[in-house]
Amino acid sequence: MNANSFVSIYDVSKEKIIELLESAKRFEENPNQDLLHGKIVATLFFEPSTRTRLSFETAVNRLGGRVIGFSDASTTSSSKGETLKDTITMVSGYADLIIMRHYLDGAARYASEISSIPIINAGDGSNQHPSQTMLDLYSIFKTQGTLENLNICMVGDLKYGRTVHSLLMALSKFNPTFRFVAPEELKMPLEYKIFCDNNNINYSEHTDLMEVIDEADILYMTRVQRERFIDLMEYEKVKNCYILKNKMLDHTKENLKVLHPLPRVNEIESDVDSNPKAYYFQQARNGVFARQAIICDVLGIK
């Protein structure tokens, strides 16, 4: 097992989060540095990805490293029945770092236990997405000037949305107030509500977004993920539960920023894009700097 792996945001201390945010800020000021010269990074994406994979690869390229890997598991030996253990063991002999996205909850933790090189979790099932969390935190910090005492409104797929699960765990260190807005079928899982209760974190659950939108500092919209549903009738029932329209932002707080991990389908109308409170495209750009910070940290590069 490699102790430097970045698997769960819960493993990252408040002090380390702040250190990574400061590092991301320095990378934004100077993203092109030759810090990974001679390093090979393997990107193993067993599940489709656009932003996460490309931003990780951009981060490595801007730091002077080289990338190997795959973005389609059907072209690899896993389609022939090769186990994840064998894949990780084999690739550990080729690279200095593995960045992995997998469709199974806990796959990244398992990989970190058998790998001789660091693992970065780029999303495992509906469990966690810690590198997305770091770019979310960086986006929140840039726009609000702090992570402390903020009102965070999470909307949409809170059951399967690994981005909201990870963000909740990270922000729990900064005294947040959460408003969970979701239909009954997609409510925040009980384990995360118990976590809030055990850590004295203020939260409430709602089905009507307009009840709470005006008090939010951050409005975190999510896509209802069709790929997580076994019953497509259930997906059809909830897919359009929340659609953010520009006029809905009229009476919101001046400092409000709308975030979204992307891709969006129709949960944010296109006319919101021109609203200064929309921040999701800048948020995606911040992913390069946050991931540069993570990569250098797990490799012990200052």
C-alpha positions in Angstrom: 0.0 0.0 0.0 1.2 3.5 -0.8 0.5 5.9 2.0 0.6 9.0 -0.2 -2.6 8.1 -2.1 -5.5 10.6 -2.5 -8.5 8.4 -2.1 -11.1 10.1 0.2 -11.5 13.7 1.1 -12.3 12.5 4.7 -8.6 11.5 5.0 -7.5 15.1 4.3 -7.1 17.4 7.3 -8.3 21.0 7.4 -4.7 22.1 7.4 -3.9 20.0 4.3 -7.0 21.3 2.5 -5.8 24.9 3.1 -2.2 23.9 2.0 -3.6 22.5 -1.3 -5.7 25.5 -2.0 -2.7 27.8 -1.5 -0.7 25.5 -3.9 -3.6 25.7 -6.4 -3.4 29.5 -6.2 0.3 29.4 -7.0 -0.3 27.1 -10.0 -3.0 29.4 -11.3 -0.4 32.2 -11.2 2.2 30.0 -12.9 0.7 26.8 -14.4 3.7 25.9 -16.7 6.4 24.4 -14.5 8.8 21.5 -15.2 8.1 19.8 -11.9 7.2 16.4 -13.3 10.2 16.0 -15.7 10.9 12.3 -16.1 7.7 11.3 -14.4 5.0 9.0 -16.0 1.4 9.3 -14.9 -1.1 6.5 -15.8 -4.7 7.6 -16.3 -7.0 4.5 -15.9 -10.6 5.5 -16.7 -12.9 2.5 -16.4 -15.9 4.9 -16.7 -16.4 7.7 -19.2 -15.1 11.2 -18.4 -14.4 14.4 -20.2 -13.5 17.2 -17.8 -11.8 15.1 -15.1 -9.6 13.1 -17.5 -8.7 16.1 -19.7 -7.9 18.4 -16.8 -5.7 15.8 -15.1 -3.9 15.2 -18.4 -3.6 19.0 -18.9 -2.2 19.3 -15.4 0.4 16.6 -16.0 1.4 18.1 -19.4 1.7 21.6 -18.0 4.0 20.2 -15.3 6.3 18.5 -17.9 5.2 14.9 -17.2 4.1 12.2 -19.6 0.7 10.4 -19.7 -0.1 6.8 -20.5 -3.4 5.0 -20.0 -6.9 4.5 -21.4 -10.3 6.2 -21.5 -12.3 3.2 -22.6 -12.1 0.0 -20.5 -13.5 -2.0 -23.4 -10.2 -1.7 -25.2 -8.2 -3.1 -22.2 -7.6 -6.6 -20.8 -10.3 -6.0 -18.3 -12.7 -6.8 -21.1 -11.0 -10.2 -21.2 -11.6 -10.8 -17.5 -8.4 -9.3 -16.1 -8.9 -8.4 -12.4 -8.5 -4.9 -11.1 -5.7 -6.2 -8.8 -3.8 -7.5 -11.8 -4.3 -4.3 -13.8 -3.1 -2.1 -10.9 -0.1 -4.3 -10.1 0.9 -4.3 -13.8 0.6 -0.6 -14.3 2.4 0.1 -11.0 5.5 -1.2 -12.7 5.1 1.3 -15.6 4.3 4.6 -14.0 5.0 6.9 -11.0 1.4 7.7 -10.3 -2.0 6.2 -11.1 -5.1 8.4 -11.6 -8.2 6.1 -11.6 -11.9 6.4 -12.2 -14.0 3.3 -11.6 -17.7 2.4 -11.6 -17.5 0.5 -8.3 -17.7 2.1 -4.9 -14.5 1.6 -3.0 -12.4 0.6 -6.0 -9.9 3.4 -5.4 -9.4 2.4 -1.8 -8.8 -1.2 -2.9 -6.4 0.0 -5.5 -4.4 2.0 -3.0 -4.1 -1.0 -0.8 -2.4 -3.1 -3.5 -0.5 -0.5 -5.4 3.2 0.3 -4.9 2.7 3.8 -6.3 0.3 6.6 -5.3 -3.4 6.4 -6.4 -5.5 9.4 -7.0 -9.2 8.7 -6.9 -10.9 10.4 -10.0 -14.3 9.1 -8.9 -15.5 5.7 -7.7 -19.1 4.8 -8.3 -21.5 6.9 -6.2 -18.9 7.1 -3.4 -16.5 10.0 -3.7 -14.8 12.3 -6.1 -12.1 14.1 -4.0 -10.2 15.9 -6.8 -13.5 17.4 -7.9 -14.0 18.5 -4.3 -10.7 20.3 -4.2 -11.5 22.3 -7.3 -15.0 23.0 -5.8 -13.3 24.2 -2.6 -10.9 26.3 -4.6 -13.8 27.8 -6.6 -15.7 28.6 -3.3 -12.7 30.1 -1.7 -11.9 32.3 -4.7 -15.5 33.6 -5.0 -16.3 33.9 -1.3 -12.9 34.8 0.2 -13.4 32.1 2.8 -14.7 28.5 3.4 -15.9 29.3 6.9 -19.6 29.7 7.9 -21.1 29.5 4.5 -24.7 28.5 3.5 -24.4 25.7 0.9 -27.5 24.7 -1.0 -27.1 21.3 -2.8 -29.7 20.5 -5.4 -30.8 17.5 -7.5 -29.2 14.0 -7.3 -28.0 13.8 -3.7 -28.4 10.1 -3.5 -25.9 9.0 -6.2 -24.0 12.3 -6.6 -20.5 11.5 -5.4 -19.5 15.2 -5.9 -22.0 16.3 -3.2 -20.9 13.5 -0.9 -17.3 14.5 -1.0 -18.0 18.2 -0.8 -20.2 17.7 2.3 -17.3 15.8 4.0 -14.8 18.5 3.2 -16.9 21.5 4.1 -17.8 19.8 7.4 -14.4 21.1 8.7 -15.5 24.7 8.1 -18.8 25.1 10.0 -21.2 25.1 7.1 -25.0 25.2 6.9 -26.4 22.8 4.4 -29.7 22.9 2.6 -30.4 19.6 0.8 -32.9 20.0 -2.0 -34.0 16.8 -3.7 -37.1 14.7 -4.6 -37.8 11.8 -2.2 -36.2 9.3 -4.5 -32.9 11.2 -4.6 -32.5 12.4 -1.0 -29.1 12.7 0.7 -28.3 9.2 2.0 -28.8 8.5 5.7 -25.1 7.9 6.4 -24.3 11.5 5.4 -27.1 12.9 7.6 -25.9 10.9 10.5 -22.4 12.2 9.8 -23.8 15.8 10.0 -25.6 15.0 13.2 -22.5 13.5 14.8 -20.5 16.5 13.9 -23.1 19.1 14.9 -23.5 20.4 11.3 -26.6 22.4 10.6 -28.7 21.0 7.7 -32.3 20.8 6.6 -34.1 18.9 3.8 -36.4 20.4 1.2 -38.2 19.6 -2.0 -38.8 23.2 -3.1 -35.7 25.1 -4.2 -37.4 28.4 -4.0 -37.8 28.0 -0.2 -34.0 28.3 0.3 -32.4 29.8 -2.8 -32.4 33.3 -1.4 -30.3 32.5 1.6 -27.6 30.6 -0.2 -24.0 31.6 -0.6 -23.3 28.7 -3.0 -25.9 27.0 -5.1 -24.5 23.6 -6.1 -26.6 22.1 -8.9 -26.2 18.5 -10.0 -27.3 16.3 -12.9 -29.7 13.5 -12.3 -27.5 10.6 -13.4 -29.2 8.3 -15.8 -26.3 5.8 -15.6 -27.0 5.2 -11.9 -30.6 4.1 -12.4 -31.5 0.4 -13.0 -35.2 1.3 -13.6 -35.3 3.9 -16.4 -38.9 4.7 -15.5 -37.7 6.0 -12.2 -35.1 8.2 -14.0 -37.8 9.6 -16.3 -39.9 10.5 -13.2 -37.2 12.6 -11.5 -34.9 13.8 -14.3 -36.5 17.3 -14.6 -37.3 17.9 -11.0 -35.1 21.0 -10.8 -34.4 23.4 -13.6 -32.6 26.6 -12.7 -33.9 29.6 -14.7 -32.3 33.0 -14.8 -35.2 34.8 -13.2 -34.9 32.5 -10.2 -31.6 34.3 -9.3 -33.2 37.8 -9.2 -33.5 38.1 -5.4 -30.6 35.9 -4.4 -27.6 37.2 -2.4 -25.1 39.4 -4.3 -22.2 37.0 -3.4 -24.1 33.9 -4.6 -22.3 31.7 -7.1 -23.9 28.8 -9.0 -21.6 25.8 -9.2 -22.1 22.5 -11.2 -19.7 19.6 -11.6 -20.8 19.2 -15.2 -21.8 17.8 -17.6 -25.2 19.5 -17.4 -28.2 18.2 -19.2 -31.1 20.6 -18.7 -31.0 21.4 -15.0 -29.5 24.9 -15.8 -31.0 26.8 -18.6 -28.5 28.4 -21.1 -29.6 31.9 -20.3 -28.1 31.5 -16.8 -24.7 31.3 -18.4 -24.5 35.1 -18.9 -25.5 35.8 -15.3 -22.5 37.0 -13.3 -23.6 34.6 -10.6 -22.9 31.6 -12.9 -19.5 30.2 -12.2 -19.5 26.6 -13.4 -17.3 27.1 -16.5 -14.7 28.9 -14.4 -15.1 26.1 -11.8 -14.1 23.6 -14.5 -11.1 25.6 -15.4 -10.0 25.7 -11.8 -9.7 21.9 -12.0 -6.3 22.1 -13.7 -4.8 24.1 -10.9 -6.4 22.0 -8.1 -5.2 18.8 -9.7 -1.7 20.1 -10.2 -1.6 20.7 -6.5 -2.9 17.2 -5.7 -0.4 15.5 -8.1 2.6 17.3 -6.7 1.5 16.7 -3.2 1.1 12.9 -3.6 4.5 12.7 -5.3 6.1 14.7 -2.6 7.1 17.5 -5.0 7.2 21.0 -3.5 
